[in-house]
Amino acid sequence: MGAAAAGHLPVMRDRVLELLGPALELPGAVLVDATLGRAGHAGALLSAHPGLRLIGIDTDATAIEESRQALTAYAGRVTLVQAVYDDLPQVLAGAGHAVAQAILFDLGVSSPQLDDESRGFAYSKDAPLDMRMNQAGQLTAAEVVNTYPADRLARVLRDYGEERFARRIADAVVRERTQAPLTSTSRLAEIVRDSIPAPARRTGGNPAKRTFQALRIEVNGELDVLHRALPAALDVVAVGGRIVVLAYHSLEDRAVKRALAARTADTTPPGLPVSLEQARPQFRLLTRGAERPAPAEVAANPRATSARLRAAERIKAAA
Ligand SMILES: C[S@@+](CC[C@H](N)C(=O)[O-])C[C@H]1O[C@@H](n2cnc3c(N)ncnc32)[C@H](O)[C@@H]1O
């Protein structure tokens, strides 16, 4: 379990194990970890289920490499693939499986990505404005802040960061870059701080947090990919199989909530006396609303603070 050994604690690990456990009892069960990271969750699940086969996906080549080393004890049961997670059904088919008994998404950035200054994800560390999860990707945060017109930049900050002062920040960025291109995370964090009225700066943590989240989502196309990936993943959950998703901000969580609601609703037209067989839901929710980590976990691992967990089980084959 590399992640744990390296001091990176998998978020809500015991709850993830508990929720996925019943689906992983069968011999030959397959788990797709769509966001492998440093294999913290995956290692714990492999250890708990000796018959389990893992297909691990991550867009970050370093994550795949380090997980391969962390999981050497399970090498015969593990297939790791560098891919974007909306390719999950293709990756699963490539490994010889039509369906999976369990799927896990632990969204967002990993602790090692945040801790690696060269990646430019953290506003608290001075680094080049990069933020690509896949280091072979084309778009960087520097390109976004130095080339987007103010309107488009403001829209990114508003839509993906839910930033109230999006327009002021975008205007300040555009003013600044006419002097010299913006290249560093600390300079950007300063511009954001200086653009926000003093009273607003005193609430809600670091004022750069929302801007950095928005840029990361834009650079990696995160929400578009997530909106495609969730239905695709639900399609390949086996009957009796389970999916768990950990989201870290309200935009992600809203996407998860909607994707699960679409499959857990009975779509019988209103007014009919009985529900139609083909309209009965394919999934049942395993969580009531979004579950949050316990205070003790948040105290031990501040990065768990914003986690919201939702889970569902397939109860019926697709029509
Ligand atoms: C929060 S970490 C997962 C940590 C992991 N559960 C563990 O215990 O070590 C999220 C991971 O998802 C990856 N990721 C983010 N967006 C992705 C995408 N669209 N496709 C594939 N991987 C993605 C990131 O590179 C990162 O390694």
The ligand as an SDF file (V2000), in Angstrom:
LIG
                    3D

 27 29  0  0  0  0  0  0  0  0999 V2000
   -7.4280   11.6990   -5.5560 C   0  0  0  0  0  0  0  0  0  0  0  0
   -6.3320   10.8420   -6.6100 S   0  0  0  0  0  0  0  0  0  0  0  0
   -6.6850    9.1540   -6.3170 C   0  0  0  0  0  0  0  0  0  0  0  0
   -5.9730    8.5940   -5.1060 C   0  0  0  0  0  0  0  0  0  0  0  0
   -6.1530    7.0960   -4.9480 C   0  0  0  0  0  0  0  0  0  0  0  0
   -7.5240    6.7350   -4.6640 N   0  0  0  0  0  0  0  0  0  0  0  0
   -5.2400    6.5560   -3.8610 C   0  0  0  0  0  0  0  0  0  0  0  0
   -5.7600    6.0480   -2.8510 O   0  0  0  0  0  0  0  0  0  0  0  0
   -4.0180    6.6170   -4.0050 O   0  0  0  0  0  0  0  0  0  0  0  0
   -7.0090   11.0990   -8.2030 C   0  0  0  0  0  0  0  0  0  0  0  0
   -6.2020   10.5220   -9.3350 C   0  0  0  0  0  0  0  0  0  0  0  0
   -7.0450   10.5640  -10.4790 O   0  0  0  0  0  0  0  0  0  0  0  0
   -6.2760   10.8860  -11.6040 C   0  0  0  0  0  0  0  0  0  0  0  0
   -7.1770   11.4830  -12.5910 N   0  0  0  0  0  0  0  0  0  0  0  0
   -7.7650   12.7060  -12.5220 C   0  0  0  0  0  0  0  0  0  0  0  0
   -8.5360   12.9150  -13.6020 N   0  0  0  0  0  0  0  0  0  0  0  0
   -8.4380   11.7830  -14.3630 C   0  0  0  0  0  0  0  0  0  0  0  0
   -9.0200   11.3770  -15.6040 C   0  0  0  0  0  0  0  0  0  0  0  0
   -9.8500   12.1750  -16.2650 N   0  0  0  0  0  0  0  0  0  0  0  0
   -8.7200   10.1560  -16.0870 N   0  0  0  0  0  0  0  0  0  0  0  0
   -7.8900    9.3290  -15.3970 C   0  0  0  0  0  0  0  0  0  0  0  0
   -7.2950    9.6650  -14.2210 N   0  0  0  0  0  0  0  0  0  0  0  0
   -7.5840   10.8710  -13.7120 C   0  0  0  0  0  0  0  0  0  0  0  0
   -5.2240   11.8300  -11.0950 C   0  0  0  0  0  0  0  0  0  0  0  0
   -4.0890   11.8120  -11.9420 O   0  0  0  0  0  0  0  0  0  0  0  0
   -4.9410   11.2870   -9.6980 C   0  0  0  0  0  0  0  0  0  0  0  0
   -3.8280   10.4290   -9.6880 O   0  0  0  0  0  0  0  0  0  0  0  0
  1  2  1  0
  2  3  1  0
  2 10  1  0
  3  4  1  0
  4  5  1  0
  5  6  1  0
  5  7  1  0
  7  8  2  0
  7  9  1  0
 10 11  1  0
 11 12  1  0
 11 26  1  0
 12 13  1  0
 13 14  1  0
 13 24  1  0
 14 15  1  0
 14 23  1  0
 15 16  2  0
 16 17  1  0
 17 18  1  0
 17 23  2  0
 18 19  1  0
 18 20  2  0
 20 21  1  0
 21 22  2  0
 22 23  1  0
 24 25  1  0
 24 26  1  0
 26 27  1  0
M  CHG  2   2   1   9  -1
M  END
$$$$
